[in-house]
Amino acid sequence: MSLRLKLLLFLLPLYAVLVTLAAQARTTSPALFIACEVVLLGSLGLAWQLYQGFMQPMQLIEAGTAALQAQDFNLRFTPVGQPGLDQLVEVYNRMLDALRQERVSQHEQSVLLERLIQASPAGILILTFDQRIASANAAAARALGQPAGTLVGQAVAALPAPWGAALAGLGASQPPPVRLPGGQTYRAAAAHFLDRGFQRRFVVLEELTDEIRAQEKQTYEQLIRLVAHEVNNSIGAVNSLLGSFQAYAPQLSAADQADYAQGLAVSIARNTQLADFVAGYARLVRLPPPTPHPLDLHALLRDLGQLLAAQSAAQGVAWHWQLALAGPLLVQADSQQLTQALLNVAKNALEAIGPGGGNVWVRTTTQPLALRIENDGAPLTAAVSQHLFTPFFSTKAGGQGIGLTLVRDILLAHGFAFRLEAGADGRTVFTLRFGG
C-alpha cells in the first residue's frame, strides 16, 4: 500500500465524521452548523495544501528514481518554493550534472582508447572470461591472417597453427617467439585489466620481424664484408701466381707436364668457385632498394618456365599453369629483383621434388592480386618451417642458406606479403600477395 493511499484513507473517514456532525448540528443550531461549515471548508483547504506539500517530495523521489534507473541524466527539476524541497532539488540536479559529465568523459575516453587500439602497430586481442576473442584490432587481424569480424568469438586455443598453441600457453613468464610461414616473427604477451570489478585478459602481439632482420643483417653484413675482403684479396693474388706458374710447364718432363697443368687448372677453378661462393653471400649485403615499375607477371613466369625447362625435363617434373588471364597481368615491382626471387622459389621447388619426378602448379589470381606456386615434393616439416628464411639455414647438404633469405629481403623491400608452408594436401605452397 502506497503512502499516498494511506494518507487518503486517513483523511476521508475523518472528514466523513466531520460532515456527519455538521449535518446533525443543522437541525439543532443553525449558527453552529454555519461555523462547522466554515471550519470544515478551511480545514479542507489546509489539508489539500498539506497533502500537496507532503506528496511533492514523494513525487520528486519517484521521478528521480525512474530517471536514474533509465540512466536519463538530462532530466532537471525546478524549485517549488519550499526551502527544504528546493535544497533537495538543487542537490539532485548537481548529482545528475556530475553523472552526465562522468558518462560523457568515460565515453570520450572509451572512444579515444578504441582509436588508439585500432591505430596501434601492435596487435591487441581482448578476451572474454572464457578465453574467447571479444575484439581484435587491425594489426592483430593482419598477424592472424583473418578479418577482425571473423576472429570475434573464436577460442584462442582453436586458432590455426602456430597461433593456437602459442597463445594458449601464455602462462609462461617468457613465451618463445612465434614464427609465421611468411618469415614474420612475433612476440606475444598477456596481461589483465579490470572491467566492472572483474579481471579480463588481453594479449599483445608485437612484431619483431624488422628488429630481428636488422640485427641479422648487421651481423652477417660485417661477417660477409670481412670474409669477402680477405678471400677476394687472397684469391686474386693466388690465381695470379698460379697463372704465372703455367709458364714453367715446358721446363718439366713430358710425363709431368699434363699433371702439372691439370693441377694448376683445378686450383684456379677451385679458387674461382670459392670467390663465386663468397660473392653469393655478398649479394645479400649489396641488395639495392627496388625500383618498381609495371611489369607483366605472366610473361615473367613463362620466361622462368623456359629457363628451367631443361632441368625440369631431366627430373621428370611437369608444370601446370593456371593463370588468371590469357593476356598480361601487371604488377608493380622491380623486374630484376622479382625475377631473382621467383627463380629461387622455383629452383627450391625442383630441388624438393628431386630426380624422381613430380609436379609444379603455378596459379595467379586477380582478386586478390596474388601468385601461388605449389609442388608435390618432399613436404615441409614443422621443425624446418620454424627456420625458413633464416640466414645461412639450409636443409641441403651443399646449400648456402642464402636463397630464401634473398627472397625474403627482396619481397619485404617491395612491401609484399608472402608465405611458404605445407598445405593441407601435403604440398609445399608458396603464396605471394602483391597488394601487401
NORPE-V388267 format. One record per residue. N is the residue number from 1. RES is the residue in three letters. OMEGA is omega in whole degrees, -180 to 180 (999 if undefined). BURIAL is b if it has 24 or more other C-alpha atoms within 12 Angstrom, else e. D_FIRST is the distance of its C-alpha to the first C-alpha in whole Angstrom. Layout:
# NORPE-V388267
n=(N | N)
res=(RES | RES)
omega=(OMEGA | OMEGA)
burial=(BURIAL | BURIAL)
d_first=(D_FIRST | D_FIRST)
This chain:
# NORPE-V388267
n=(1 | 2 | 3 | 4 | 5 | 6 | 7 | 8 | 9 | 10 | 11 | 12 | 13 | 14 | 15 | 16 | 17 | 18 | 19 | 20 | 21 | 22 | 23 | 24 | 25 | 26 | 27 | 28 | 29 | 30 | 31 | 32 | 33 | 34 | 35 | 36 | 37 | 38 | 39 | 40 | 41 | 42 | 43 | 44 | 45 | 46 | 47 | 48 | 49 | 50 | 51 | 52 | 53 | 54 | 55 | 56 | 57 | 58 | 59 | 60 | 61 | 62 | 63 | 64 | 65 | 66 | 67 | 68 | 69 | 70 | 71 | 72 | 73 | 74 | 75 | 76 | 77 | 78 | 79 | 80 | 81 | 82 | 83 | 84 | 85 | 86 | 87 | 88 | 89 | 90 | 91 | 92 | 93 | 94 | 95 | 96 | 97 | 98 | 99 | 100 | 101 | 102 | 103 | 104 | 105 | 106 | 107 | 108 | 109 | 110 | 111 | 112 | 113 | 114 | 115 | 116 | 117 | 118 | 119 | 120 | 121 | 122 | 123 | 124 | 125 | 126 | 127 | 128 | 129 | 130 | 131 | 132 | 133 | 134 | 135 | 136 | 137 | 138 | 139 | 140 | 141 | 142 | 143 | 144 | 145 | 146 | 147 | 148 | 149 | 150 | 151 | 152 | 153 | 154 | 155 | 156 | 157 | 158 | 159 | 160 | 161 | 162 | 163 | 164 | 165 | 166 | 167 | 168 | 169 | 170 | 171 | 172 | 173 | 174 | 175 | 176 | 177 | 178 | 179 | 180 | 181 | 182 | 183 | 184 | 185 | 186 | 187 | 188 | 189 | 190 | 191 | 192 | 193 | 194 | 195 | 196 | 197 | 198 | 199 | 200 | 201 | 202 | 203 | 204 | 205 | 206 | 207 | 208 | 209 | 210 | 211 | 212 | 213 | 214 | 215 | 216 | 217 | 218 | 219 | 220 | 221 | 222 | 223 | 224 | 225 | 226 | 227 | 228 | 229 | 230 | 231 | 232 | 233 | 234 | 235 | 236 | 237 | 238 | 239 | 240 | 241 | 242 | 243 | 244 | 245 | 246 | 247 | 248 | 249 | 250 | 251 | 252 | 253 | 254 | 255 | 256 | 257 | 258 | 259 | 260 | 261 | 262 | 263 | 264 | 265 | 266 | 267 | 268 | 269 | 270 | 271 | 272 | 273 | 274 | 275 | 276 | 277 | 278 | 279 | 280 | 281 | 282 | 283 | 284 | 285 | 286 | 287 | 288 | 289 | 290 | 291 | 292 | 293 | 294 | 295 | 296 | 297 | 298 | 299 | 300 | 301 | 302 | 303 | 304 | 305 | 306 | 307 | 308 | 309 | 310 | 311 | 312 | 313 | 314 | 315 | 316 | 317 | 318 | 319 | 320 | 321 | 322 | 323 | 324 | 325 | 326 | 327 | 328 | 329 | 330 | 331 | 332 | 333 | 334 | 335 | 336 | 337 | 338 | 339 | 340 | 341 | 342 | 343 | 344 | 345 | 346 | 347 | 348 | 349 | 350 | 351 | 352 | 353 | 354 | 355 | 356 | 357 | 358 | 359 | 360 | 361 | 362 | 363 | 364 | 365 | 366 | 367 | 368 | 369 | 370 | 371 | 372 | 373 | 374 | 375 | 376 | 377 | 378 | 379 | 380 | 381 | 382 | 383 | 384 | 385 | 386 | 387 | 388 | 389 | 390 | 391 | 392 | 393 | 394 | 395 | 396 | 397 | 398 | 399 | 400 | 401 | 402 | 403 | 404 | 405 | 406 | 407 | 408 | 409 | 410 | 411 | 412 | 413 | 414 | 415 | 416 | 417 | 418 | 419 | 420 | 421 | 422 | 423 | 424 | 425 | 426 | 427 | 428 | 429 | 430 | 431 | 432 | 433 | 434 | 435 | 436)
res=(MET | SER | LEU | ARG | LEU | LYS | LEU | LEU | LEU | PHE | LEU | LEU | PRO | LEU | TYR | ALA | VAL | LEU | VAL | THR | LEU | ALA | ALA | GLN | ALA | ARG | THR | THR | SER | PRO | ALA | LEU | PHE | ILE | ALA | CYS | GLU | VAL | VAL | LEU | LEU | GLY | SER | LEU | GLY | LEU | ALA | TRP | GLN | LEU | TYR | GLN | GLY | PHE | MET | GLN | PRO | MET | GLN | LEU | ILE | GLU | ALA | GLY | THR | ALA | ALA | LEU | GLN | ALA | GLN | ASP | PHE | ASN | LEU | ARG | PHE | THR | PRO | VAL | GLY | GLN | PRO | GLY | LEU | ASP | GLN | LEU | VAL | GLU | VAL | TYR | ASN | ARG | MET | LEU | ASP | ALA | LEU | ARG | GLN | GLU | ARG | VAL | SER | GLN | HIS | GLU | GLN | SER | VAL | LEU | LEU | GLU | ARG | LEU | ILE | GLN | ALA | SER | PRO | ALA | GLY | ILE | LEU | ILE | LEU | THR | PHE | ASP | GLN | ARG | ILE | ALA | SER | ALA | ASN | ALA | ALA | ALA | ALA | ARG | ALA | LEU | GLY | GLN | PRO | ALA | GLY | THR | LEU | VAL | GLY | GLN | ALA | VAL | ALA | ALA | LEU | PRO | ALA | PRO | TRP | GLY | ALA | ALA | LEU | ALA | GLY | LEU | GLY | ALA | SER | GLN | PRO | PRO | PRO | VAL | ARG | LEU | PRO | GLY | GLY | GLN | THR | TYR | ARG | ALA | ALA | ALA | ALA | HIS | PHE | LEU | ASP | ARG | GLY | PHE | GLN | ARG | ARG | PHE | VAL | VAL | LEU | GLU | GLU | LEU | THR | ASP | GLU | ILE | ARG | ALA | GLN | GLU | LYS | GLN | THR | TYR | GLU | GLN | LEU | ILE | ARG | LEU | VAL | ALA | HIS | GLU | VAL | ASN | ASN | SER | ILE | GLY | ALA | VAL | ASN | SER | LEU | LEU | GLY | SER | PHE | GLN | ALA | TYR | ALA | PRO | GLN | LEU | SER | ALA | ALA | ASP | GLN | ALA | ASP | TYR | ALA | GLN | GLY | LEU | ALA | VAL | SER | ILE | ALA | ARG | ASN | THR | GLN | LEU | ALA | ASP | PHE | VAL | ALA | GLY | TYR | ALA | ARG | LEU | VAL | ARG | LEU | PRO | PRO | PRO | THR | PRO | HIS | PRO | LEU | ASP | LEU | HIS | ALA | LEU | LEU | ARG | ASP | LEU | GLY | GLN | LEU | LEU | ALA | ALA | GLN | SER | ALA | ALA | GLN | GLY | VAL | ALA | TRP | HIS | TRP | GLN | LEU | ALA | LEU | ALA | GLY | PRO | LEU | LEU | VAL | GLN | ALA | ASP | SER | GLN | GLN | LEU | THR | GLN | ALA | LEU | LEU | ASN | VAL | ALA | LYS | ASN | ALA | LEU | GLU | ALA | ILE | GLY | PRO | GLY | GLY | GLY | ASN | VAL | TRP | VAL | ARG | THR | THR | THR | GLN | PRO | LEU | ALA | LEU | ARG | ILE | GLU | ASN | ASP | GLY | ALA | PRO | LEU | THR | ALA | ALA | VAL | SER | GLN | HIS | LEU | PHE | THR | PRO | PHE | PHE | SER | THR | LYS | ALA | GLY | GLY | GLN | GLY | ILE | GLY | LEU | THR | LEU | VAL | ARG | ASP | ILE | LEU | LEU | ALA | HIS | GLY | PHE | ALA | PHE | ARG | LEU | GLU | ALA | GLY | ALA | ASP | GLY | ARG | THR | VAL | PHE | THR | LEU | ARG | PHE | GLY | GLY)
omega=(-178 | 179 | 179 | 180 | 178 | -180 | 178 | 178 | 176 | -174 | -175 | 177 | -180 | -179 | 174 | 177 | -179 | 178 | 179 | 179 | 179 | 179 | 178 | -180 | -178 | -178 | -176 | -176 | 180 | 180 | 178 | 179 | 180 | 179 | 179 | 179 | 179 | 180 | -179 | 179 | 178 | 180 | 177 | 178 | 179 | 179 | 178 | 177 | 178 | 179 | 178 | 179 | 180 | -175 | -179 | 176 | 180 | 177 | 177 | -180 | 180 | 180 | 178 | 178 | 179 | 179 | 179 | 179 | 178 | -178 | 176 | -176 | 178 | 180 | 177 | 176 | 179 | 178 | -177 | 179 | 176 | -174 | -179 | -180 | 178 | 177 | 177 | 178 | -180 | 179 | -179 | 180 | 178 | 179 | 178 | 177 | 180 | 179 | 179 | 179 | 179 | 179 | 178 | 180 | 179 | 179 | 179 | 179 | 179 | 179 | 179 | 180 | 179 | 179 | 178 | 179 | -179 | -179 | -176 | 175 | 177 | 176 | -179 | 175 | 174 | -172 | 173 | -178 | 178 | 173 | 171 | -176 | 177 | 177 | 180 | 179 | -174 | -180 | 178 | 178 | 178 | -178 | -177 | 176 | 179 | 174 | -178 | 180 | 178 | -178 | -176 | 179 | 180 | 173 | -177 | -179 | -178 | 179 | 180 | 178 | 1 | -172 | -175 | -179 | -178 | -177 | 178 | -179 | -177 | 177 | 179 | -177 | 180 | -179 | 180 | 177 | -180 | 179 | -179 | 180 | 179 | 179 | 179 | 179 | -179 | 171 | -179 | 178 | -179 | 177 | -177 | 171 | -178 | 177 | -178 | 175 | -179 | 178 | 173 | -174 | 171 | -176 | 178 | 178 | -177 | -180 | -179 | -173 | -177 | -179 | 180 | 180 | 180 | 179 | 178 | -177 | 179 | -179 | -176 | 174 | 180 | -179 | -176 | 179 | 180 | -178 | -179 | 180 | -177 | -177 | -178 | 178 | -178 | -177 | 179 | -180 | -178 | 179 | 177 | 178 | -180 | 177 | 178 | -179 | 180 | 180 | -179 | -178 | -179 | -179 | -180 | 178 | -178 | -179 | -177 | -174 | -178 | 179 | -180 | -179 | 180 | 179 | 178 | -179 | 178 | -180 | 179 | -180 | 180 | 177 | 179 | 177 | 178 | 178 | 177 | 179 | 179 | 179 | 177 | 176 | -178 | 179 | 177 | -177 | -173 | -179 | -177 | 175 | -179 | 174 | -174 | 173 | -179 | 176 | -178 | -179 | -179 | 178 | 179 | -179 | 178 | 177 | 178 | 178 | 177 | -180 | -177 | -176 | -178 | 179 | 180 | 179 | 179 | -179 | -176 | -178 | 177 | 179 | 180 | -175 | 177 | -175 | -175 | -177 | 175 | -179 | -177 | 172 | -172 | 173 | 177 | -178 | 173 | -172 | -177 | -177 | 179 | 177 | 179 | -179 | -179 | 175 | 178 | 179 | -180 | 178 | 177 | 178 | 179 | 179 | 178 | 179 | 179 | -175 | -176 | -180 | -179 | -175 | 173 | 178 | 178 | -178 | 172 | 177 | 178 | 179 | 1 | 178 | -170 | 176 | -179 | 178 | -178 | 173 | -180 | 177 | -180 | -176 | 175 | 174 | 180 | -179 | 180 | -179 | -179 | -175 | 177 | 180 | 176 | -179 | 175 | 176 | 179 | 176 | -180 | -176 | -179 | -177 | 179 | -180 | 180 | -176 | -179 | 176 | 177 | 176 | -180 | -177 | -180 | -176 | 177 | 178 | 177 | -176 | -180 | 174 | -177 | 179 | 172 | -171 | 176 | 179 | -179 | -180 | 179 | 178 | 172 | -170 | 171 | -179 | 180 | 178 | -175 | 177 | -178 | 999)
burial=(e | e | e | e | e | e | e | e | e | e | e | e | e | e | e | e | e | e | b | e | e | b | e | e | e | e | e | e | e | e | e | e | e | e | e | b | b | e | e | b | e | e | e | e | e | e | e | e | e | e | b | e | e | e | e | b | b | e | e | b | e | e | e | b | e | e | e | e | e | e | e | e | b | e | b | e | b | e | e | e | e | e | e | e | b | e | e | b | b | e | e | b | b | e | e | b | e | e | e | e | e | e | e | e | e | e | e | e | e | e | e | e | e | e | e | e | b | e | e | e | e | b | b | b | b | b | b | b | e | e | b | b | b | b | b | b | b | b | b | b | b | b | b | b | b | e | e | b | e | e | b | b | e | b | b | b | e | e | b | e | e | b | b | e | e | b | b | b | e | b | e | e | e | e | e | e | b | b | b | b | b | b | b | b | b | b | b | b | b | b | e | e | e | e | e | e | e | e | e | e | b | b | b | b | b | b | b | b | b | e | e | e | b | e | e | b | b | e | e | b | b | e | e | b | b | e | e | b | e | e | b | b | e | e | b | e | e | e | b | e | e | b | e | e | e | b | e | e | e | e | e | e | e | e | e | e | e | e | e | b | b | e | e | b | e | e | e | b | e | e | b | e | e | e | b | e | e | b | e | b | b | b | b | b | b | e | b | e | e | e | e | e | e | e | e | b | b | b | e | b | b | b | e | b | b | e | e | b | e | e | b | b | e | e | b | e | b | b | b | e | e | e | b | e | e | e | e | e | b | b | b | b | b | b | b | e | b | b | b | b | b | b | b | b | b | b | b | b | b | b | b | b | b | b | e | e | b | b | b | b | b | b | b | b | b | e | e | e | b | b | b | b | b | b | b | b | b | b | b | b | e | e | e | e | b | b | b | b | b | b | b | b | e | e | b | e | e | e | e | e | b | b | b | b | b | b | b | b | b | b | b | b | b | b | e | b | b | b | b | b | b | b | e | e | e | e | b | b | b | b | b | b | b | b | e | e)
d_first=(0 | 4 | 7 | 8 | 7 | 7 | 11 | 11 | 11 | 13 | 16 | 16 | 17 | 19 | 21 | 22 | 24 | 26 | 27 | 28 | 30 | 31 | 32 | 34 | 36 | 37 | 40 | 41 | 41 | 41 | 41 | 38 | 36 | 37 | 36 | 33 | 32 | 33 | 31 | 28 | 28 | 29 | 26 | 24 | 25 | 24 | 21 | 21 | 22 | 20 | 17 | 19 | 20 | 17 | 15 | 18 | 18 | 14 | 16 | 19 | 17 | 15 | 19 | 20 | 19 | 19 | 23 | 23 | 22 | 24 | 27 | 28 | 29 | 31 | 28 | 28 | 27 | 29 | 29 | 27 | 29 | 27 | 29 | 26 | 24 | 27 | 28 | 25 | 26 | 30 | 29 | 26 | 29 | 32 | 30 | 30 | 33 | 34 | 32 | 34 | 37 | 37 | 36 | 39 | 41 | 40 | 41 | 44 | 45 | 44 | 46 | 49 | 49 | 49 | 52 | 54 | 53 | 55 | 58 | 58 | 62 | 60 | 58 | 55 | 53 | 49 | 48 | 45 | 43 | 46 | 49 | 49 | 50 | 47 | 49 | 53 | 54 | 58 | 60 | 58 | 59 | 62 | 63 | 61 | 63 | 60 | 58 | 54 | 52 | 54 | 54 | 50 | 48 | 52 | 52 | 54 | 56 | 57 | 59 | 62 | 65 | 66 | 62 | 60 | 62 | 62 | 59 | 57 | 60 | 58 | 58 | 61 | 62 | 65 | 64 | 67 | 68 | 67 | 70 | 70 | 72 | 73 | 74 | 71 | 70 | 66 | 65 | 61 | 59 | 55 | 53 | 49 | 46 | 42 | 40 | 36 | 37 | 39 | 43 | 45 | 48 | 51 | 54 | 57 | 60 | 63 | 66 | 69 | 72 | 73 | 73 | 75 | 77 | 79 | 79 | 81 | 83 | 84 | 85 | 87 | 89 | 90 | 92 | 93 | 95 | 96 | 97 | 98 | 100 | 102 | 103 | 104 | 106 | 108 | 108 | 110 | 113 | 113 | 113 | 116 | 118 | 118 | 119 | 122 | 123 | 123 | 127 | 128 | 128 | 132 | 133 | 132 | 133 | 133 | 131 | 128 | 128 | 125 | 123 | 123 | 122 | 119 | 118 | 118 | 116 | 114 | 113 | 113 | 110 | 108 | 108 | 107 | 104 | 103 | 103 | 101 | 98 | 98 | 97 | 95 | 93 | 94 | 92 | 89 | 89 | 91 | 88 | 88 | 85 | 85 | 86 | 84 | 85 | 84 | 86 | 86 | 85 | 86 | 90 | 89 | 88 | 91 | 93 | 92 | 92 | 96 | 96 | 95 | 97 | 100 | 98 | 95 | 98 | 100 | 96 | 96 | 92 | 91 | 89 | 87 | 86 | 82 | 82 | 79 | 82 | 85 | 86 | 86 | 82 | 82 | 81 | 81 | 83 | 86 | 88 | 90 | 87 | 85 | 89 | 89 | 86 | 86 | 89 | 88 | 85 | 87 | 90 | 87 | 86 | 90 | 91 | 87 | 89 | 92 | 96 | 94 | 93 | 89 | 87 | 86 | 83 | 83 | 80 | 79 | 76 | 75 | 71 | 71 | 74 | 75 | 78 | 78 | 81 | 81 | 83 | 83 | 85 | 85 | 81 | 79 | 78 | 75 | 77 | 79 | 76 | 75 | 78 | 79 | 80 | 81 | 84 | 87 | 85 | 87 | 87 | 91 | 93 | 95 | 92 | 92 | 88 | 88 | 87 | 84 | 83 | 85 | 83 | 80 | 81 | 82 | 79 | 77 | 79 | 79 | 75 | 75 | 72 | 74 | 74 | 76 | 75 | 75 | 74 | 72 | 75 | 77 | 79 | 79 | 77 | 78 | 75 | 76 | 74 | 75 | 72 | 71)
